[in-house]
């Protein structure tokens, strides 16, 4: 018997893109995620056995018998870094409920597992997770989806003057992934592969000192086409370097994708919220990360 989840065809995804475009900026996360998948479509699907990151080894599914205009969407990836993203425009949420309850494609057993969903469907998704795996699932974090328009990105003024021994350059996966991973506040068992693959697929920018091949400040993108991982070495903070790298990275991405862009910002991260608002970002919506507890803890 066929599973209720059907892997999305390119035609289905293009139709969803058209529908979601009419729902911007609120649905920018899903819109840009599908765009990112298309942008890397051949690279992902022709080389799955060579992908280093489970997060990048993803597939997009919809309800086998659902209405395309509902944009019911689930993304599944490898079990080493298992994140199930859930979304629907359907007000009743029935299609998504059926998908979560009836599919045999979701593995509920991985040691590290997250469900990610819009705040408006959080209660339903968590209730089903508790039915499928009766453990004390918890809300790991609530994040703002912050968006900035193409026009605002293009208008950003980059007039910071760097000391003569500093320069901005591209990130290199082999040279810089380890340093970035070591300083990432969300570092975990498989995060080095995620960072390395993200640099290989999406690039990124770093601030360097002449004679040193390790960055002092950096920013790159994940598989959702969301700029992030922004970090400045403690000794170089309060000099405006993070803001500079962020503006340059947004403008680099604009030239490639010609899209409004979004980032994830934890609702309690006041310094990050301040920087985003300063650059012209606004809140589109909120999402919730639901974590399955590690039974070994």
Residue pairs with C-beta under 8 A, 6 or more apart in sequence:
2 64
3 64
3 103
3 104
3 105
4 63
4 64
4 65
4 98
4 99
4 102
4 103
5 61
5 62
5 63
5 64
5 74
5 99
5 103
5 105
6 61
6 62
6 63
6 64
7 59
7 60
7 61
8 16
8 60
8 61
8 62
8 73
10 38
10 41
12 62
12 68
13 34
13 37
13 38
13 60
14 38
15 68
16 30
16 34
16 62
16 68
16 71
16 73
17 31
17 34
17 35
17 38
19 68
19 69
19 71
19 89
20 27
20 30
20 31
20 34
20 71
21 31
23 31
23 89
24 31
24 260
25 147
25 149
25 260
25 262
25 282
25 284
26 284
26 285
27 71
27 89
27 284
27 285
28 145
28 147
28 260
28 262
28 284
29 145
29 224
29 226
29 262
29 284
29 285
29 287
30 71
30 73
30 87
32 224
32 225
32 226
32 259
32 261
32 262
33 75
33 85
33 224
33 225
34 60
34 73
35 225
35 257
35 259
36 223
36 224
36 225
37 44
37 58
37 60
39 225
39 257
40 201
43 201
44 51
44 56
44 57
44 58
48 57
51 57
51 197
52 193
52 196
52 197
53 81
53 190
53 193
53 194
53 196
53 197
53 198
53 223
54 77
54 78
54 79
54 80
54 81
54 82
54 190
54 193
54 194
55 77
55 78
55 81
55 83
55 190
55 193
55 194
55 197
55 222
55 223
56 77
56 194
56 197
56 198
56 201
56 223
57 77
57 78
58 75
58 76
58 77
58 223
59 75
59 76
59 77
60 73
60 74
60 75
61 73
61 74
61 75
61 76
61 99
61 103
61 105
62 68
62 72
62 73
62 74
63 70
63 72
63 95
63 96
63 98
63 99
66 72
66 90
66 95
67 90
67 95
69 89
70 88
70 89
70 90
70 95
71 87
71 88
71 89
72 87
72 88
72 89
72 90
72 95
72 96
72 99
73 85
73 86
73 87
73 88
74 84
74 85
74 86
74 87
74 96
74 99
74 100
74 103
74 106
75 83
75 84
75 85
76 84
76 105
76 106
77 83
79 107
79 110
80 110
80 112
80 189
80 190
81 112
81 188
81 190
81 191
81 193
81 194
82 107
82 110
82 112
82 113
82 114
83 113
83 114
83 115
83 116
84 106
84 113
84 114
84 115
84 116
85 115
85 116
85 117
86 96
86 100
86 115
86 116
86 117
86 121
86 125
87 96
87 117
87 118
87 121
88 95
88 96
88 121
90 96
93 121
93 124
96 121
96 124
96 125
97 124
97 128
100 106
100 125
100 128
100 129
100 132
101 128
101 131
101 132
106 132
108 129
108 132
108 133
108 292
109 133
110 292
111 294
111 295
111 296
112 188
112 189
112 190
112 292
112 294
113 291
113 292
114 140
114 289
114 290
114 291
114 292
115 125
115 126
115 129
115 137
115 289
115 290
116 287
116 288
116 289
116 290
117 125
117 287
117 288
117 290
118 285
118 286
118 287
118 288
119 142
119 285
119 286
119 287
119 288
120 285
122 139
122 288
122 290
125 290
126 137
126 139
126 290
129 137
129 290
129 292
130 137
133 292
135 292
135 293
135 295
136 293
137 290
137 291
137 292
137 293
138 290
138 291
138 293
139 288
139 289
139 290
139 291
140 289
140 290
140 291
141 266
141 288
141 289
142 266
142 267
142 286
142 287
142 288
142 289
143 264
143 265
143 266
143 267
143 286
143 287
143 288
143 289
144 264
144 265
144 266
144 267
144 273
144 283
144 284
144 285
144 286
145 262
145 263
145 264
145 283
145 284
145 285
145 286
145 287
146 262
146 263
146 264
146 265
146 273
146 276
146 281
146 282
146 283
146 284
147 260
147 261
147 262
147 281
147 282
147 283
147 284
148 250
148 260
148 261
148 262
148 276
148 279
148 280
148 281
148 282
149 260
149 280
150 254
150 258
150 259
150 260
152 279
152 280
153 250
153 251
153 254
153 261
154 251
154 254
156 247
156 250
156 251
156 279
156 280
158 244
158 247
158 248
158 251
160 240
160 243
160 244
162 168
162 207
162 244
165 209
165 210
165 211
166 207
166 208
166 209
166 210
166 216
167 207
167 208
167 210
168 205
168 206
168 207
168 208
168 244
168 245
168 248
169 205
169 206
169 208
170 203
170 204
170 205
170 206
171 180
171 199
171 203
171 204
171 205
171 206
171 215
171 218
171 220
172 199
173 196
173 197
173 199
173 200
174 196
175 213
175 214
176 199
176 206
176 214
176 215
176 218
177 192
177 195
177 196
177 199
178 192
179 214
179 215
180 195
180 215
180 218
180 220
180 229
180 231
181 187
181 191
181 192
181 195
183 231
183 233
184 191
184 195
184 229
184 231
194 222
195 220
195 229
197 223
198 204
198 220
198 221
198 222
198 223
198 229
199 220
201 223
202 220
202 221
202 222
202 225
203 220
203 221
203 252
204 218
204 219
204 220
204 221
204 229
204 249
205 218
205 219
205 220
205 245
205 248
205 249
205 252
206 215
206 216
206 217
206 218
206 245
207 215
207 216
207 217
207 218
207 236
207 241
207 244
207 245
208 214
208 215
208 216
209 216
216 232
216 233
216 236
216 241
217 230
217 231
217 232
217 233
217 236
217 241
217 242
217 244
217 245
218 229
218 230
218 231
218 245
219 227
219 228
219 229
219 230
219 245
219 246
219 249
220 227
220 228
220 229
220 249
221 227
221 228
221 253
222 228
222 229
225 253
225 257
225 259
225 261
226 261
226 262
226 263
226 264
227 246
227 249
227 250
227 253
227 261
227 263
228 263
228 264
230 242
230 245
230 246
230 272
231 242
232 241
232 242
242 275
243 275
243 278
243 279
246 275
246 279
247 279
250 261
250 279
253 259
253 261
254 261
262 284
263 276
263 281
264 287
265 272
265 273
265 276
266 272
267 273
267 286
